[in-house]
Amino acid sequence: MFNKAVSYDLLWDSVALEGVDESQRWILTAMRKHGHELVTMLWRILGNEQDVCDAYQTTFLRLAHHEERLKPRWVRAYLFRAASNTAISMLRQRIVERKALSSAVPPAKDTQDVQIDINVKHLTENLRCHVAQLPEHLRNVIMLRDFGELSYAEVARITGVSVGTARVYRCKAVQLLATWMNKEADL
């Protein structure tokens, strides 16, 4: 998805690097090293190419302006945390917009195939909304482990908890999400 939209090769040309301030070249290195994983996580959270591109850009802009343009101690952790926070903010905004639109527009009636497609999209969107409503410690673990496909060890290091605690948080988050989704299905 993202690889089609942006050619990373242009960023790594020696000509492009010459135009970048020496003190900021580490940002391009971080983009090259973690960009693909970051896009994968953002795509799983947001499910929309434009939102992924916006969140990706916002994340690296935050990195570039981090504390007087100084490199954070844990660049990977900073990137994934900033990206997940950006994505959650975007999801929350989408929830507000969807509520405003749903109250103004009556639902359309179409064929059964379209209805199935709408149901799948609705289910996916509801799950994303519920993930956004999880307590922060549970949400961070779900986003990094399931959306970002990071190992429990990496999740534990980024969130500052033990590997066992990360596993427990993920289990609690999944149980809470299942409960919320089942309550919606019963309505």
Secondary structure, 3 states (H helix, E strand, C coil): CHHHHCCHHHHHCHHHHHCCCHHHHHHHHHHHHHHHHHHHHHHHHHCCHHHHHHHHHHHHHHHHCCCCCCCCCCHHHHHHHHHHHHHHHHHHHHHHHHHHHHHHCCCCCCCHHHHHHHHHHHHHHHHHHHHHHCCHHHHHHHHHHHHCCCCHHHHHHHHCCCHHHHHHHHHHHHHHHHHHHHHHHHC
